[in-house]
């Protein structure tokens, strides 16, 4: 049984800022206001008063009251009750210039709370860590909030454990028939530090003692392939990576490598000899091509923390690791393009009327540019793949980050295509490639096309 993950997102106040107020001028250029004494010595009562002002003026929620004895904000109409102790403590630890923006974020989170949000005492015993890929979250964010809505102004689930740069484990509520991610507004409402709940969730995961089949290849020190013994273990099986370094049966120490190529395959690689490395990458390739992929990027344990492992340039299997990553990126870009083209199709269905876009998606987050395709090729006699996309003159593009660009001047044919490395264009005409904030995997807007002099330099022999 594969349980579904219900993700709730909250947009920051930057996305919902509307009418002007003394605390929040309507122009972004005016924000944040110049630091002054009230931001330095603000009391908890004053902190609450500023939140109430923002909630009333900018979120049209005028009935929040501060209960001094409890240190809580309460809304009579919605029943929402928020403890401010932890957010106030975090506020006071911020640099002076960052405090006004913090007021905006906290107010936005409070504004999005609902009376039917679960209370901590109802779900505390159900909290578990759930592994999710950043690319998967990015895809869902784009689908719900449009282009570039992942990291700039949308807070998704609360990461509790980093697993390299491509994955993280998040706090989740393990309901009998579904999994709901713990969102920033839920933490805000519960008023308990994230670290406390993460420690409890990890202990609960260990107490479950999920069954696995451990297979050691080529001797006791070979790669361990851990597979869930029962299908119902699959939802939290990948989370076992948080525990393997603490499991004395496995003997995992700093320097060990691991991978989570899919949600039901956990690879732990203790011996780093070349022969076993070939088996390890083989298992990554096998699991990555199956259902429910997570990430083919290998991890290494450093000081008890799993971080991305950079494959050495002289590793005989390096091309296979790099190929696995490129194929992974290809599938991510295809999914991302499908979501963004779906948003564009919604405009076509409404005769291009951006005002008719879905209410949750700001009209400026529906891309007008042509979405280029991430393509993979292999040159004759070469073992390693390379990625490429086409960039034609006088066409506005959203380009994927690729190894090579095929530049097509206006009016040219196949014989006029100029093939160059991405790094060359970044070096000579970086201003033509503008990163789109928050996109996972990354996208770039084109601003013009390389001129004749730049093209000449790009094609000049080294």
N, C-alpha and C positions, 0 to 999 in steps of 0.2 A: 504494500500500500504506500503510495507516495502522497504525503500530506502536502497541502498547498501552503505557501507563505503569503500572508497578507501584510503588505507594507503600507504604512501610513506615513505620509510626508507632511512636513510643515514648511511653508514659505516664510522666510524671514521678513522682518518689517520693511526691509528695503524694497520688497516686491509689492507691499500693500500700502506703502506710504501715500497718503492722500492729502487731506486738508492741512494747512499750516497750523502750527501751534508754537507757543513760546519755547517748548523743548525741542521741536523738530521743524526747522524752516522747510518750506516746500521745495526749495532748490537744493539738489545734491551738492552744489558748489558751496552752500552755506553750512554744510554738515561735515563733521561735528562742529559745534560751536567752540570758540576758544576756551581752553581750560581755565577754570577760575576756582575760587576757594570752596564753593559749594560741592564741586566734584571731588575735592580732596578730603574734606571733613564731613561728608554727608552721613547723617545718622540713619538707622534703619527706618525710622518714621519718615524721614525725608525721602529716602529711597522708595518707600511704598507710595508716598504722595506723588512722586514723579511717574511711577508706573500707572497709577490711577488716572493722572492727567492724560497720558498717552493713550490709554485704553478708551477714555471718554472722547477725546478729540479726534483721534485718528482711526479708531476701530469701532466707533459708535456704540461703545459699551459703557454707559454712564453710571451703572449701579454697583460698581465694585466698591467695597468698603474695607478699611484696614482695621483688624482687631488687634490692638496693641498687645494684650495679654498673651495671645496665641502666636503673634508674629505672622499672621496669615491675612491674605486677601480673600474676600468672599463675595460672590455675586448672588444676590437674592433671586434674580430671575432664572438663572441657569443652574444654580446649585453648586457651581464650581468653587472649590476651596483650594487655595494654594499657599503652602508654607514657604516663606521667603528666607528662612535662615541660611540655607545653603547658597541660594543665588546671591544673597547680599554678601556673604563671605567671599564668594568668587568675584563679585563686583569690586570689593575693596582690595583684592589682590591685583587687579588690572592696572596697567599704566594709566596715568591721568588722561591721556588723549584718547584711550579706548573706551572709557566709561560711558560716554553718551551713546555710542553705538550699541553697547551692551543693554542699555535701557530699551532700545528699539527691539532687539532680538527677544528679550524676555517678554516684553509686552505682546509681541507677535505670537509667541508660544502660548501665552495665557489666552489670547483672543481665540485661538483655535481649539481650546479645550472644549470637551462636551460633557454633559452631565452623565452620559452613559459610559464614559471612560472607566475602565476597571480600577477599583481601589486596590492599594498595595496589599492590604490584608487578605483580599480575595484571591490574589494570584501569586503571592510571594513564594509559595511552595511549588509553583509551576515554572519558575524561571530557569532557563537553560541556555548555554551558549550555542548559537547556530551559525555555521560558516556560510558566507555569501561572498560572491565575487564583486569587486567594485564595478566591473563592466556590466554585470547583471543589474546592479542598482542604477547605474547610469542609463541603461536602456529603459528601465521603468520610469525614471525621472523624466527622460526625454518624451516618453509617451504621454505622461501626465502633464508636464509643465512646458514642453517644447525645447527648442534648441538652447544648449548651454545652461541648463537648469540644474546641473548636478552639484557643483561645489560653490558656485558664486553666491547664490541666494536661496538655495533650498537645502535644508538640513534633513537628511534621511535618517535611517536608524542609527542608534548610538553604538559606535564601535567600542568594544571592551578589550579586545585582544587583537593586536596586529599580527598578520601572517604574511610578511613581505609586503610588496607594493601592490599586489593584485587581488589580495583577499583579506578578509578580517572576520573575526567571530563577533556576533552581535548578541545582545541580550534578547531573548525571545520568550514569549508566554506559551507554554506547551499545553494548549487545550486538548481535550480528548480527540477532537475531530479536525483540528487546524492548528496552525502556528501563527502567532501575531507578534510582529517585531515591537520591541519597546522603543518608543519614539522620544525625542527630547521633551515634548510637552508632557508625556507621562512621567518622566523623571522629575520634571519641574513640579508636577502636581503631587507626586509622592513625597518629595522633600527628603529623600535618603541619598547619600552620596553614591555615585555610580560604582565606585570601587568596592563598596560594601556589598552591593547586589551582585557584582561580578564574582567576588570571592565565594559567595553563597552558591551561585549558579555552577561554578566549577566544582565545588564540593558535591553538589547534587549530581552532576554528570559522573563523577567518580563513583558515587554510591550506586548508580544504575548498573554498573558492571556489564555494559553492553557486550554481548558475545561476539567474538571474531575468530576467524580462521587465520592463523599465522603460518605462512609458508616461508621457509628459509631456503634460498637457492645457492647452490655451490658452497655449502659449508655453513657452519654456525654463524659466521660473521658476515654472511652475504645479505643482500637486500631482503627485508621482510616485507611481504605483500599481505597487508591486513585487509580482509574482506568481511563485511557483515554476515554473520551466520544466519540471521533471520531477517526477512524483508522489513519488519517493523523497526529494526534498528537503523535503517538508512537515514532517517531524518537528521539524527544527531551523530551519525557515525563519523563524519569528517571532523567533528569537534574533538574526537579522540586525540587529534594531533596536539591539543593543549595538554594532554596527560602523558604522552608516550615518554617524554624525558623524565617523568617522575615515576615511571613504572620500572621497578628493579628487574622484572623478568626480561625486559628488552635490552637493558644495558646501554641506553642511548646517552651519549655525552656530547659536550661541545665539539664541534667539527663534524658531527653526523649530518647527513642530508636527508631530506624528506620531500615528498610531493603529494599534492592532492589533485591529480588529473581529473577526477570525477568525484561525485559526492559519495560513491560507494567503494572507492579504492584509495587506500592510504598506503603509501610507500615509505618505508624507513630504511635508509641506506647507511650502514655503519662502516663497512670496509670500503675504502676509496681506491682500490686497485683498478687498473684499466679494464680488466676482463669483466669484473662485476659492474663497472660503469656501463658497459654495453648492454647488460641485462636490464639495468635500471632504466636507461632511456628507452629500451624496448617496451617496458611495461608502461612508461609514460605515453608513448605513441599509441599503444593498444587502448588504454583507458580513455585517452583524450578523444579518440575517434568514436567512442561509444556514447550512450545517452547520459544526460545530466553532467556535462563537463564543468569543471571549476577553473583550473589553471594548469598549464603544463610547465610553468616556471618552477624549477627546483628551488628548494629552500636549504639553508644551512643554519645550524644551531650555534649561536654566539651569545655567551653569557646568559644562557637559559632562554633566549628569545630567538624565534624563527625569523630569518631575514632572507631576501632573495640571494641566491648563489650565482655569482658571475662565473660562467664557464671559462676556464683559462684558454688562451688562444692556441696553446699547443695540445689541448685535449683532443684525442683522435675522434671523439664522438661530438665535438662541438657543432659540426654542421647539422647533426640530427636534432640537437637541442634548439638550435636557431630555426630550423625548418619547422619544428613542432610549434614554436612560438609564432612564426609567420602564418602558419595555417590557422592557428587559434585567432590571430588578429583578423584574418580574412573572414572568418565566421562572425566575429564581432562587428566588423565594418558592414557586412551584409545585413545583419540585424538592425544596426543603427540606421543604415540607409533606408531600410524598409519602413521603419517608424517615421523618419523625417519625410519620406515621399508620401506616406499616408496623410501626414499633416498638409502637405502641398495639395494632395488630391481633395482634401476637404475644402480648400479654397476654390478649386475648379468647380466643385459641386455647387458652390455658392456664388458662381460667376466672379470669382476673385475678390469677393467682399470680405476683407479681413475682420470687419466688425461681426461677421457671422461665425467666426471661429469658436470652438468650444469655450465656454466661459472660463474654465480653469487654465486655459492657455493664453497668455498675453499675445496680442496679434503680432508684436515685433519678435516673437520667438518662433514664428513659422518661417522657415528659410525661403528666400526668393531665389537663391542661387541654384545652379545645377550641381547635383551631388555626384561627384566623380566616383568611379569604381576602383576598389583595391584589387589588383590582379597579381597573380603569382606566376613566375616564369623560371625556367632553368636553362642556362646556356649549355650548349653541347659540350659534353666532357666534364661539366662541373657538378659537384655533389650538392652544393648549397643553392637553395631557392633565393630569388630576390623579388621584391614587391615593386610594382610600377603602376602609374596612372597617367592619363593623358590630360594635358593642360593646353587648350586652344586659345589663341588670341581673340580678344573682344567677346569673351564669354565669362560671366561671373561664376566662380566655382566655390564649392566647399570641397577641399582636397583632403584625402586621408594622408597621414604621415607614411611615406613610402621610401624605399631605398633609391629609386630612380624616377625621374620625370621625363615624359615624352612631350616636348614642347612643339606645338604646331602653329607656325605663323599664319596670319590671315591669308586665305586664298591658296595655301600650300596643299600639296598632296603628300602621300606616304613618303616620297623621296625627300621631302623638305623637313621631316620630323628631326628635331634635335634631341638626342638622348643625353641626359646629364644626371649627375648625382644630386640628391636632395641637398646634401651638405654644400655643394657648390653654389646652388641658388641662395641658400641661407647666407653664405659668405659674401656674395656679390650683389644680391638684391633682396636682402632680408625684409625690407619694407613692403615687398609685394606679397608676403605670406604672413597673415595676421592670425594668431591663434584664437580660436573660439573658446572662451573661458568655460571650464566645467565639462567639456565633452570627453567622454570615455568610451572608446579610444579617441585620441585627439583629432580634431578637425581644424583646418586653416581656411580662412577666407582669402581669396585672391584680390589684390588691389592693383589692377593693371596687368601688364605682361612685360617680360624682359625686353628692353630696347635692343636695337641693332648692335650697339657697342657692348652691351652685356652679353648678348648671344655670341658675339665674336670672341669675347674673353672666355665664355663657357666652353666653346669648342676649340680653343687654342690648345695645341698639344703641350703636354707637360715638359 
